[in-house]
């Protein structure tokens, strides 16, 4: 019954193959955080400039994270972040874009 009391790390979902992937996990988490920030900035039209920049950085981070991902959990988190960053980017572009 040792497996019943064994503590599992919160990132064990991302490391489903049993090996550590610090760079891939960092990119997946960064893409998710950037996507959420971009979507939150899209709620206020006055924050469209930082929201647009955060969105484009989130899309590029998510694309690179998807390219080097090693497990399905990393790909799942990266795609959620990538999609959120893209949606936030497009809504922020609708509100005025990069520089206006």
Backbone as XML, in Angstrom:
<?xml version="1.0"?>
<chain id="A" units="angstrom">
  <residue number="1" name="UNK">
    <atom name="N" x="0.805" y="-1.198" z="0.000"/>
    <atom name="CA" x="0.000" y="0.000" z="0.000"/>
    <atom name="C" x="0.847" y="1.260" z="0.000"/>
  </residue>
  <residue number="2" name="UNK">
    <atom name="N" x="2.103" y="1.164" z="-0.351"/>
    <atom name="CA" x="2.973" y="2.341" z="-0.326"/>
    <atom name="C" x="2.497" y="3.391" z="-1.323"/>
  </residue>
  <residue number="3" name="UNK">
    <atom name="N" x="1.930" y="2.981" z="-2.448"/>
    <atom name="CA" x="1.477" y="3.949" z="-3.436"/>
    <atom name="C" x="0.286" y="4.759" z="-2.944"/>
  </residue>
  <residue number="4" name="UNK">
    <atom name="N" x="-0.447" y="4.280" z="-1.957"/>
    <atom name="CA" x="-1.611" y="5.003" z="-1.448"/>
    <atom name="C" x="-1.213" y="6.216" z="-0.625"/>
  </residue>
  <residue number="5" name="UNK">
    <atom name="N" x="-0.046" y="6.190" z="-0.019"/>
    <atom name="CA" x="0.379" y="7.302" z="0.825"/>
    <atom name="C" x="1.517" y="8.100" z="0.196"/>
  </residue>
  <residue number="6" name="UNK">
    <atom name="N" x="1.890" y="7.775" z="-0.992"/>
    <atom name="CA" x="2.992" y="8.459" z="-1.643"/>
    <atom name="C" x="2.544" y="9.842" z="-2.097"/>
  </residue>
  <residue number="7" name="UNK">
    <atom name="N" x="3.371" y="10.847" z="-1.824"/>
    <atom name="CA" x="3.071" y="12.209" z="-2.237"/>
    <atom name="C" x="3.499" y="12.390" z="-3.681"/>
  </residue>
  <residue number="8" name="UNK">
    <atom name="N" x="2.653" y="12.980" z="-4.476"/>
    <atom name="CA" x="3.000" y="13.252" z="-5.861"/>
    <atom name="C" x="3.156" y="14.750" z="-6.048"/>
  </residue>
  <residue number="9" name="UNK">
    <atom name="N" x="4.103" y="15.110" z="-6.831"/>
    <atom name="CA" x="4.379" y="16.512" z="-7.113"/>
    <atom name="C" x="3.264" y="17.080" z="-7.993"/>
  </residue>
  <residue number="10" name="UNK">
    <atom name="N" x="2.903" y="18.351" z="-7.816"/>
    <atom name="CA" x="1.833" y="18.930" z="-8.638"/>
    <atom name="C" x="2.142" y="18.911" z="-10.131"/>
  </residue>
  <residue number="11" name="UNK">
    <atom name="N" x="3.408" y="18.926" z="-10.515"/>
    <atom name="CA" x="3.757" y="18.894" z="-11.929"/>
    <atom name="C" x="3.901" y="17.478" z="-12.468"/>
  </residue>
  <residue number="12" name="UNK">
    <atom name="N" x="3.495" y="16.472" z="-11.699"/>
    <atom name="CA" x="3.616" y="15.103" z="-12.184"/>
    <atom name="C" x="2.721" y="14.859" z="-13.387"/>
  </residue>
  <residue number="13" name="UNK">
    <atom name="N" x="1.661" y="15.650" z="-13.547"/>
    <atom name="CA" x="0.822" y="15.544" z="-14.736"/>
    <atom name="C" x="1.612" y="15.943" z="-15.970"/>
  </residue>
  <residue number="14" name="UNK">
    <atom name="N" x="2.454" y="16.953" z="-15.831"/>
    <atom name="CA" x="3.260" y="17.384" z="-16.969"/>
    <atom name="C" x="4.399" y="16.423" z="-17.249"/>
  </residue>
  <residue number="15" name="UNK">
    <atom name="N" x="4.909" y="15.764" z="-16.230"/>
    <atom name="CA" x="6.022" y="14.826" z="-16.380"/>
    <atom name="C" x="5.515" y="13.388" z="-16.331"/>
  </residue>
  <residue number="16" name="UNK">
    <atom name="N" x="4.626" y="13.051" z="-17.219"/>
    <atom name="CA" x="3.993" y="11.733" z="-17.169"/>
    <atom name="C" x="4.932" y="10.599" z="-17.573"/>
  </residue>
  <residue number="17" name="UNK">
    <atom name="N" x="6.070" y="10.916" z="-18.168"/>
    <atom name="CA" x="7.009" y="9.866" z="-18.534"/>
    <atom name="C" x="8.003" y="9.550" z="-17.419"/>
  </residue>
  <residue number="18" name="UNK">
    <atom name="N" x="7.896" y="10.250" z="-16.279"/>
    <atom name="CA" x="8.744" y="9.970" z="-15.143"/>
    <atom name="C" x="10.045" y="10.741" z="-15.121"/>
  </residue>
  <residue number="19" name="UNK">
    <atom name="N" x="10.328" y="11.513" z="-16.149"/>
    <atom name="CA" x="11.542" y="12.321" z="-16.194"/>
    <atom name="C" x="11.198" y="13.786" z="-16.023"/>
  </residue>
  <residue number="20" name="UNK">
    <atom name="N" x="12.173" y="14.564" z="-15.591"/>
    <atom name="CA" x="11.957" y="15.990" z="-15.416"/>
    <atom name="C" x="12.162" y="16.701" z="-16.749"/>
  </residue>
  <residue number="21" name="UNK">
    <atom name="N" x="11.323" y="17.702" z="-16.999"/>
    <atom name="CA" x="11.435" y="18.536" z="-18.195"/>
    <atom name="C" x="11.281" y="19.989" z="-17.777"/>
  </residue>
  <residue number="22" name="UNK">
    <atom name="N" x="12.305" y="20.579" z="-17.136"/>
    <atom name="CA" x="12.128" y="21.927" z="-16.606"/>
    <atom name="C" x="11.912" y="22.988" z="-17.682"/>
  </residue>
  <residue number="23" name="UNK">
    <atom name="N" x="12.606" y="22.886" z="-18.802"/>
    <atom name="CA" x="12.446" y="23.892" z="-19.855"/>
    <atom name="C" x="11.067" y="23.784" z="-20.494"/>
  </residue>
  <residue number="24" name="UNK">
    <atom name="N" x="10.619" y="22.582" z="-20.777"/>
    <atom name="CA" x="9.317" y="22.388" z="-21.399"/>
    <atom name="C" x="8.181" y="22.792" z="-20.463"/>
  </residue>
  <residue number="25" name="UNK">
    <atom name="N" x="8.319" y="22.437" z="-19.180"/>
    <atom name="CA" x="7.293" y="22.814" z="-18.198"/>
    <atom name="C" x="7.237" y="24.324" z="-18.023"/>
  </residue>
  <residue number="26" name="UNK">
    <atom name="N" x="8.395" y="24.979" z="-18.042"/>
    <atom name="CA" x="8.432" y="26.429" z="-17.912"/>
    <atom name="C" x="7.764" y="27.108" z="-19.096"/>
  </residue>
  <residue number="27" name="UNK">
    <atom name="N" x="8.020" y="26.607" z="-20.293"/>
    <atom name="CA" x="7.388" y="27.201" z="-21.474"/>
    <atom name="C" x="5.879" y="26.977" z="-21.477"/>
  </residue>
  <residue number="28" name="UNK">
    <atom name="N" x="5.440" y="25.804" z="-21.053"/>
    <atom name="CA" x="4.000" y="25.532" z="-20.990"/>
    <atom name="C" x="3.327" y="26.439" z="-19.971"/>
  </residue>
  <residue number="29" name="UNK">
    <atom name="N" x="3.941" y="26.595" z="-18.808"/>
    <atom name="CA" x="3.378" y="27.460" z="-17.773"/>
    <atom name="C" x="3.409" y="28.919" z="-18.207"/>
  </residue>
  <residue number="30" name="UNK">
    <atom name="N" x="4.497" y="29.352" z="-18.840"/>
    <atom name="CA" x="4.592" y="30.730" z="-19.309"/>
    <atom name="C" x="3.543" y="31.020" z="-20.380"/>
  </residue>
  <residue number="31" name="UNK">
    <atom name="N" x="3.318" y="30.086" z="-21.290"/>
    <atom name="CA" x="2.297" y="30.284" z="-22.318"/>
    <atom name="C" x="0.916" y="30.407" z="-21.689"/>
  </residue>
  <residue number="32" name="UNK">
    <atom name="N" x="0.641" y="29.594" z="-20.683"/>
    <atom name="CA" x="-0.650" y="29.659" z="-20.007"/>
    <atom name="C" x="-0.826" y="30.990" z="-19.279"/>
  </residue>
  <residue number="33" name="UNK">
    <atom name="N" x="0.188" y="31.434" z="-18.557"/>
    <atom name="CA" x="0.101" y="32.702" z="-17.816"/>
    <atom name="C" x="-0.018" y="33.878" z="-18.784"/>
  </residue>
  <residue number="34" name="UNK">
    <atom name="N" x="0.771" y="33.885" z="-19.846"/>
    <atom name="CA" x="0.686" y="34.971" z="-20.820"/>
    <atom name="C" x="-0.669" y="34.990" z="-21.514"/>
  </residue>
  <residue number="35" name="UNK">
    <atom name="N" x="-1.224" y="33.827" z="-21.785"/>
    <atom name="CA" x="-2.547" y="33.763" z="-22.393"/>
    <atom name="C" x="-3.619" y="34.327" z="-21.481"/>
  </residue>
  <residue number="36" name="UNK">
    <atom name="N" x="-3.553" y="33.994" z="-20.206"/>
    <atom name="CA" x="-4.540" y="34.513" z="-19.247"/>
    <atom name="C" x="-4.401" y="36.032" z="-19.109"/>
  </residue>
  <residue number="37" name="UNK">
    <atom name="N" x="-3.163" y="36.528" z="-19.044"/>
    <atom name="CA" x="-2.946" y="37.980" z="-18.930"/>
    <atom name="C" x="-3.464" y="38.695" z="-20.175"/>
  </residue>
  <residue number="38" name="UNK">
    <atom name="N" x="-3.237" y="38.129" z="-21.337"/>
    <atom name="CA" x="-3.714" y="38.760" z="-22.570"/>
    <atom name="C" x="-5.234" y="38.810" z="-22.625"/>
  </residue>
  <residue number="39" name="UNK">
    <atom name="N" x="-5.896" y="37.752" z="-22.197"/>
    <atom name="CA" x="-7.360" y="37.732" z="-22.190"/>
    <atom name="C" x="-7.904" y="38.721" z="-21.165"/>
  </residue>
  <residue number="40" name="UNK">
    <atom name="N" x="-7.265" y="38.808" z="-20.007"/>
    <atom name="CA" x="-7.707" y="39.756" z="-18.986"/>
    <atom name="C" x="-7.526" y="41.190" z="-19.485"/>
  </residue>
  <residue number="41" name="UNK">
    <atom name="N" x="-6.419" y="41.471" z="-20.172"/>
    <atom name="CA" x="-6.219" y="42.806" z="-20.736"/>
    <atom name="C" x="-7.250" y="43.110" z="-21.818"/>
  </residue>
  <residue number="42" name="UNK">
    <atom name="N" x="-7.761" y="42.099" z="-22.478"/>
    <atom name="CA" x="-8.760" y="42.320" z="-23.530"/>
    <atom name="C" x="-10.101" y="42.770" z="-22.966"/>
  </residue>
  <residue number="43" name="UNK">
    <atom name="N" x="-10.354" y="42.534" z="-21.676"/>
    <atom name="CA" x="-11.611" y="42.972" z="-21.070"/>
    <atom name="C" x="-11.695" y="44.482" z="-20.968"/>
  </residue>
  <residue number="44" name="UNK">
    <atom name="N" x="-10.547" y="45.159" z="-20.852"/>
    <atom name="CA" x="-10.517" y="46.615" z="-20.749"/>
    <atom name="C" x="-9.867" y="47.171" z="-22.004"/>
  </residue>
  <residue number="45" name="UNK">
    <atom name="N" x="-10.618" y="47.883" z="-22.820"/>
    <atom name="CA" x="-10.057" y="48.418" z="-24.067"/>
    <atom name="C" x="-8.865" y="49.354" z="-23.843"/>
  </residue>
  <residue number="46" name="UNK">
    <atom name="N" x="-8.748" y="49.962" z="-22.685"/>
    <atom name="CA" x="-7.614" y="50.834" z="-22.411"/>
    <atom name="C" x="-6.298" y="50.093" z="-22.237"/>
  </residue>
  <residue number="47" name="UNK">
    <atom name="N" x="-6.344" y="48.800" z="-22.042"/>
    <atom name="CA" x="-5.134" y="47.989" z="-21.878"/>
    <atom name="C" x="-4.785" y="47.209" z="-23.147"/>
  </residue>
  <residue number="48" name="UNK">
    <atom name="N" x="-5.205" y="47.728" z="-24.299"/>
    <atom name="CA" x="-4.995" y="46.954" z="-25.522"/>
    <atom name="C" x="-3.532" y="46.899" z="-25.943"/>
  </residue>
  <residue number="49" name="UNK">
    <atom name="N" x="-2.745" y="47.919" z="-25.622"/>
    <atom name="CA" x="-1.334" y="47.899" z="-26.030"/>
    <atom name="C" x="-0.557" y="46.817" z="-25.278"/>
  </residue>
  <residue number="50" name="UNK">
    <atom name="N" x="-0.566" y="46.801" z="-23.931"/>
    <atom name="CA" x="0.148" y="45.693" z="-23.281"/>
    <atom name="C" x="-0.485" y="44.338" z="-23.558"/>
  </residue>
  <residue number="51" name="UNK">
    <atom name="N" x="-1.808" y="44.304" z="-23.716"/>
    <atom name="CA" x="-2.467" y="43.036" z="-24.016"/>
    <atom name="C" x="-2.057" y="42.468" z="-25.362"/>
  </residue>
  <residue number="52" name="UNK">
    <atom name="N" x="-1.850" y="43.358" z="-26.335"/>
    <atom name="CA" x="-1.414" y="42.904" z="-27.656"/>
    <atom name="C" x="0.002" y="42.353" z="-27.597"/>
  </residue>
  <residue number="53" name="UNK">
    <atom name="N" x="0.897" y="43.071" z="-26.913"/>
    <atom name="CA" x="2.279" y="42.600" z="-26.803"/>
    <atom name="C" x="2.367" y="41.304" z="-26.015"/>
  </residue>
  <residue number="54" name="UNK">
    <atom name="N" x="1.629" y="41.219" z="-24.925"/>
    <atom name="CA" x="1.628" y="39.979" z="-24.126"/>
    <atom name="C" x="1.049" y="38.834" z="-24.948"/>
  </residue>
  <residue number="55" name="UNK">
    <atom name="N" x="0.022" y="39.115" z="-25.739"/>
    <atom name="CA" x="-0.582" y="38.082" z="-26.578"/>
    <atom name="C" x="0.373" y="37.540" z="-27.620"/>
  </residue>
  <residue number="56" name="UNK">
    <atom name="N" x="1.100" y="38.430" z="-28.297"/>
    <atom name="CA" x="2.025" y="37.956" z="-29.334"/>
    <atom name="C" x="3.194" y="37.191" z="-28.710"/>
  </residue>
  <residue number="57" name="UNK">
    <atom name="N" x="3.664" y="37.630" z="-27.538"/>
    <atom name="CA" x="4.724" y="36.887" z="-26.848"/>
    <atom name="C" x="4.194" y="35.528" z="-26.395"/>
  </residue>
  <residue number="58" name="UNK">
    <atom name="N" x="2.931" y="35.489" z="-25.942"/>
    <atom name="CA" x="2.329" y="34.222" z="-25.541"/>
    <atom name="C" x="2.170" y="33.256" z="-26.703"/>
  </residue>
  <residue number="59" name="UNK">
    <atom name="N" x="1.807" y="33.785" z="-27.871"/>
    <atom name="CA" x="1.684" y="32.922" z="-29.053"/>
    <atom name="C" x="3.044" y="32.356" z="-29.442"/>
  </residue>
  <residue number="60" name="UNK">
    <atom name="N" x="4.070" y="33.199" z="-29.445"/>
    <atom name="CA" x="5.405" y="32.722" z="-29.812"/>
    <atom name="C" x="5.961" y="31.744" z="-28.773"/>
  </residue>
  <residue number="61" name="UNK">
    <atom name="N" x="5.726" y="32.031" z="-27.500"/>
    <atom name="CA" x="6.169" y="31.117" z="-26.439"/>
    <atom name="C" x="5.442" y="29.780" z="-26.535"/>
  </residue>
  <residue number="62" name="UNK">
    <atom name="N" x="4.137" y="29.836" z="-26.769"/>
    <atom name="CA" x="3.368" y="28.609" z="-26.907"/>
    <atom name="C" x="3.779" y="27.793" z="-28.123"/>
  </residue>
  <residue number="63" name="UNK">
    <atom name="N" x="4.087" y="28.482" z="-29.219"/>
    <atom name="CA" x="4.520" y="27.765" z="-30.420"/>
    <atom name="C" x="5.853" y="27.062" z="-30.183"/>
  </residue>
  <residue number="64" name="UNK">
    <atom name="N" x="6.782" y="27.751" z="-29.527"/>
    <atom name="CA" x="8.070" y="27.115" z="-29.237"/>
    <atom name="C" x="7.906" y="25.986" z="-28.226"/>
  </residue>
  <residue number="65" name="UNK">
    <atom name="N" x="7.066" y="26.194" z="-27.223"/>
    <atom name="CA" x="6.811" y="25.142" z="-26.248"/>
    <atom name="C" x="6.165" y="23.914" z="-26.876"/>
  </residue>
  <residue number="66" name="UNK">
    <atom name="N" x="5.291" y="24.137" z="-27.830"/>
    <atom name="CA" x="4.666" y="23.023" z="-28.540"/>
    <atom name="C" x="5.693" y="22.274" z="-29.380"/>
  </residue>
  <residue number="67" name="UNK">
    <atom name="N" x="6.618" y="23.016" z="-29.944"/>
    <atom name="CA" x="7.645" y="22.417" z="-30.793"/>
    <atom name="C" x="8.571" y="21.489" z="-30.007"/>
  </residue>
  <residue number="68" name="UNK">
    <atom name="N" x="8.912" y="21.876" z="-28.758"/>
    <atom name="CA" x="9.876" y="21.073" z="-28.001"/>
    <atom name="C" x="9.225" y="20.233" z="-26.907"/>
  </residue>
  <residue number="69" name="UNK">
    <atom name="N" x="7.898" y="20.211" z="-26.820"/>
    <atom name="CA" x="7.237" y="19.470" z="-25.739"/>
    <atom name="C" x="7.538" y="17.977" z="-25.833"/>
  </residue>
  <residue number="70" name="UNK">
    <atom name="N" x="7.534" y="17.340" z="-24.652"/>
    <atom name="CA" x="7.911" y="15.931" z="-24.582"/>
    <atom name="C" x="6.762" y="15.029" z="-24.154"/>
  </residue>
  <residue number="71" name="UNK">
    <atom name="N" x="5.759" y="15.563" z="-23.462"/>
    <atom name="CA" x="4.666" y="14.719" z="-22.971"/>
    <atom name="C" x="3.319" y="15.317" z="-23.377"/>
  </residue>
  <residue number="72" name="UNK">
    <atom name="N" x="2.303" y="14.506" z="-23.261"/>
    <atom name="CA" x="0.955" y="14.949" z="-23.606"/>
    <atom name="C" x="0.458" y="16.026" z="-22.651"/>
  </residue>
  <residue number="73" name="UNK">
    <atom name="N" x="0.796" y="15.942" z="-21.387"/>
    <atom name="CA" x="0.389" y="16.952" z="-20.424"/>
    <atom name="C" x="0.955" y="18.319" z="-20.759"/>
  </residue>
  <residue number="74" name="UNK">
    <atom name="N" x="2.216" y="18.352" z="-21.164"/>
    <atom name="CA" x="2.820" y="19.621" z="-21.580"/>
    <atom name="C" x="2.128" y="20.177" z="-22.815"/>
  </residue>
  <residue number="75" name="UNK">
    <atom name="N" x="1.811" y="19.314" z="-23.751"/>
    <atom name="CA" x="1.131" y="19.768" z="-24.963"/>
    <atom name="C" x="-0.258" y="20.310" z="-24.659"/>
  </residue>
  <residue number="76" name="UNK">
    <atom name="N" x="-0.959" y="19.682" z="-23.721"/>
    <atom name="CA" x="-2.294" y="20.128" z="-23.341"/>
    <atom name="C" x="-2.244" y="21.534" z="-22.749"/>
  </residue>
  <residue number="77" name="UNK">
    <atom name="N" x="-1.360" y="21.741" z="-21.785"/>
    <atom name="CA" x="-1.247" y="23.048" z="-21.135"/>
    <atom name="C" x="-0.777" y="24.100" z="-22.137"/>
  </residue>
  <residue number="78" name="UNK">
    <atom name="N" x="0.150" y="23.734" z="-23.009"/>
    <atom name="CA" x="0.667" y="24.671" z="-23.997"/>
    <atom name="C" x="-0.421" y="25.095" z="-24.983"/>
  </residue>
  <residue number="79" name="UNK">
    <atom name="N" x="-1.239" y="24.155" z="-25.431"/>
    <atom name="CA" x="-2.292" y="24.497" z="-26.394"/>
    <atom name="C" x="-3.354" y="25.379" z="-25.756"/>
  </residue>
  <residue number="80" name="UNK">
    <atom name="N" x="-3.697" y="25.135" z="-24.490"/>
    <atom name="CA" x="-4.655" y="26.000" z="-23.801"/>
    <atom name="C" x="-4.087" y="27.417" z="-23.709"/>
  </residue>
  <residue number="81" name="UNK">
    <atom name="N" x="-2.844" y="27.553" z="-23.304"/>
    <atom name="CA" x="-2.203" y="28.867" z="-23.214"/>
    <atom name="C" x="-2.046" y="29.528" z="-24.565"/>
  </residue>
  <residue number="82" name="UNK">
    <atom name="N" x="-1.687" y="28.750" z="-25.574"/>
    <atom name="CA" x="-1.532" y="29.277" z="-26.921"/>
    <atom name="C" x="-2.855" y="29.792" z="-27.468"/>
  </residue>
  <residue number="83" name="UNK">
    <atom name="N" x="-3.915" y="29.049" z="-27.256"/>
    <atom name="CA" x="-5.237" y="29.487" z="-27.713"/>
    <atom name="C" x="-5.708" y="30.732" z="-26.985"/>
  </residue>
  <residue number="84" name="UNK">
    <atom name="N" x="-5.485" y="30.789" z="-25.669"/>
    <atom name="CA" x="-5.887" y="31.972" z="-24.899"/>
    <atom name="C" x="-5.079" y="33.186" z="-25.336"/>
  </residue>
  <residue number="85" name="UNK">
    <atom name="N" x="-3.789" y="33.011" z="-25.575"/>
    <atom name="CA" x="-2.960" y="34.127" z="-26.024"/>
    <atom name="C" x="-3.407" y="34.623" z="-27.398"/>
  </residue>
  <residue number="86" name="UNK">
    <atom name="N" x="-3.762" y="33.703" z="-28.285"/>
    <atom name="CA" x="-4.219" y="34.104" z="-29.612"/>
    <atom name="C" x="-5.549" y="34.846" z="-29.547"/>
  </residue>
  <residue number="87" name="UNK">
    <atom name="N" x="-6.474" y="34.362" z="-28.738"/>
    <atom name="CA" x="-7.767" y="35.040" z="-28.594"/>
    <atom name="C" x="-7.566" y="36.421" z="-27.977"/>
  </residue>
  <residue number="88" name="UNK">
    <atom name="N" x="-6.764" y="36.501" z="-26.930"/>
    <atom name="CA" x="-6.480" y="37.795" z="-26.319"/>
    <atom name="C" x="-5.788" y="38.734" z="-27.290"/>
  </residue>
  <residue number="89" name="UNK">
    <atom name="N" x="-4.854" y="38.212" z="-28.062"/>
    <atom name="CA" x="-4.165" y="39.024" z="-29.069"/>
    <atom name="C" x="-5.143" y="39.588" z="-30.090"/>
  </residue>
  <residue number="90" name="UNK">
    <atom name="N" x="-6.026" y="38.764" z="-30.616"/>
    <atom name="CA" x="-6.967" y="39.228" z="-31.639"/>
    <atom name="C" x="-7.962" y="40.242" z="-31.082"/>
  </residue>
  <residue number="91" name="UNK">
    <atom name="N" x="-8.445" y="40.025" z="-29.871"/>
    <atom name="CA" x="-9.384" y="40.986" z="-29.276"/>
    <atom name="C" x="-8.669" y="42.303" z="-28.998"/>
  </residue>
  <residue number="92" name="UNK">
    <atom name="N" x="-7.444" y="42.242" z="-28.500"/>
    <atom name="CA" x="-6.684" y="43.467" z="-28.269"/>
    <atom name="C" x="-6.358" y="44.178" z="-29.564"/>
  </residue>
  <residue number="93" name="UNK">
    <atom name="N" x="-6.107" y="43.447" z="-30.629"/>
    <atom name="CA" x="-5.902" y="44.080" z="-31.947"/>
    <atom name="C" x="-7.175" y="44.777" z="-32.403"/>
  </residue>
  <residue number="94" name="UNK">
    <atom name="N" x="-8.317" y="44.203" z="-32.101"/>
    <atom name="CA" x="-9.580" y="44.824" z="-32.470"/>
    <atom name="C" x="-9.775" y="46.153" z="-31.727"/>
  </residue>
  <residue number="95" name="UNK">
    <atom name="N" x="-9.251" y="46.242" z="-30.500"/>
    <atom name="CA" x="-9.410" y="47.456" z="-29.716"/>
    <atom name="C" x="-8.405" y="48.540" z="-30.080"/>
  </residue>
  <residue number="96" name="UNK">
    <atom name="N" x="-7.395" y="48.232" z="-30.873"/>
    <atom name="CA" x="-6.472" y="49.283" z="-31.268"/>
    <atom name="C" x="-5.085" y="48.830" z="-31.626"/>
  </residue>
  <residue number="97" name="UNK">
    <atom name="N" x="-4.699" y="47.675" z="-31.262"/>
    <atom name="CA" x="-3.422" y="47.136" z="-31.708"/>
    <atom name="C" x="-2.224" y="47.491" z="-30.859"/>
  </residue>
  <residue number="98" name="UNK">
    <atom name="N" x="-1.075" y="47.496" z="-31.513"/>
    <atom name="CA" x="0.204" y="47.614" z="-30.832"/>
    <atom name="C" x="0.512" y="49.010" z="-30.307"/>
  </residue>
  <residue number="99" name="UNK">
    <atom name="N" x="0.241" y="50.034" z="-31.064"/>
    <atom name="CA" x="0.797" y="51.334" z="-30.739"/>
    <atom name="C" x="-0.224" y="52.456" z="-30.535"/>
  </residue>
  <residue number="100" name="UNK">
    <atom name="N" x="-1.489" y="52.258" z="-30.807"/>
    <atom name="CA" x="-2.415" y="53.387" z="-30.724"/>
    <atom name="C" x="-3.040" y="53.535" z="-29.374"/>
  </residue>
</chain>
